[in-house]
Amino acid sequence: MRDACGTFGGRFGQEVEKTRQFYAEKHIRILFLDKRNVLIADEVQGRGTVDHTPVYPREVVKRALELSATAIILVHNHPSGDPTPSRADIDMTKVIIEAAKALDITVHDHIIIGKDGHVSLKGLKLI
């Protein structure tokens, strides 16, 4: 099972670099994709503190519907530099997956960006 970085290759790497820029505070970006996995939109959905960014599954799914997206990839940074997912990261991702699934929207992955690399929740088999 490949993570989103392996699946989407170079164009995803560009999106990862955008998130890597925000080390002082936590940011969550959402990549909205069409049925062919072509990027429709790349949007910052939340900005937070060094250890918390509120994410509302209802708003994520609502925006996906507005854009007619059939899939999304969640991307956020850890200002600490350590990309290890927290329990809150995993739980929040699962809630978004369930909300999206009810409306036939697939969550391909959740990528966490650190100082020297990234971690894929899908690659870790956490989702």
N, C-alpha and C positions, 0 to 999 in steps of 0.2 A: 504494500500500500504506500504510494508516494504522497509526500506532502505537497502543498500548493506550490512551494518554491520549485520542486522538482517537476511538477506537472506543467506549470505555466512558464517556467524558464525565465529568460531575460526580461520580458516585460514585467513580470512580477518583481524581479529584482529592483527595478526602478521604483516601484511603489514602496518596497521595503526601505530603500534609501531615504524616501521622503519621511518615513516614520522615524528613522534613526536620527534625524535632525533634532528631535524634540526630547532631549535628555533631561532637561531641568524639571519637567512635569510630565505626567502621564497623559498620553493622547491615545484615543482609539479611532482608527480609520476603518471604514467599511468599503470594500470593493464590490460593486454591484455588477453582475454578469448577466448576459442574455443566454438563451438556450444553447448557443454555440460556445459559451464561455468567453465571449468577447466582452471586454470591459465597457460598461455603459457609463459608470461614474465612480469616482474615487472621492469619498467625502469624510471629513473629520466629523465624527458623531459625538465626541465628547472630549473635554479637556478637564484635567483634574489636578490633584496635588501630587506629591511625590509617591504616594502609595494608594491612591484611590481615584477612580473616574467613574461616575455614575453612567450606567448603560441601561436603557429601558427597552426590553425586548419588543414591546408594542410599537415603539417608535422605529426600531430597526426594520421590523416587518412592514410597517406602514410605508416607510420610504421605499422599500423594495417593491411594493405594490405600485406606488406612484410612478416608479421608473420602469415598470413591467419587467423587473429582474426575475430570473428563475433560479439564481444562485447568488451566494455572497461568500466573501472571505473576510474574516475579522482579522485586524492587525492592530497590535498595540505595543507600546514600548514599556520597559521597566527602567525608570530613571536610575535605579541602583546599578544598572549595567548587567545584572544577572537575569538571563531570560527564563529561568526556571519558573514554570507556571505555579501560581498559588492555588489553594483550594477554591478561593473566590473566583479566580479566572476559569477554572474547570466548571464550577457550578453554574456560573453565569452563561458560559458557552452552551451547556446542556439545556438551560432554560430557553435560550434563543433558538437552538436546534428544534426543540419541541414546538415552540410557537410558529416557527417558519414551516415546519413539516405539515402542520395543519392546513397550510395554504399552498402546498406544493412548491415551496422554496427550499432549495438545498443549501446547507452550510458546508462548503467544501473543506474549510479548515479554519483554524485560529492560530495565527502566527504571533509569537511574542519576540520582540526585538530587544537585544541586549547590546552592550558595548562592542563586543567582538563577534557577534553572530546572532542567530535566531533559533527558536525552538518551534516546532510544529506540534500542536496537540494531536493532530491526526497521525503524524509520524511517530509520536509516542504512544499511540493507541489509547489515548485518553478520551477520544470522541469517535 
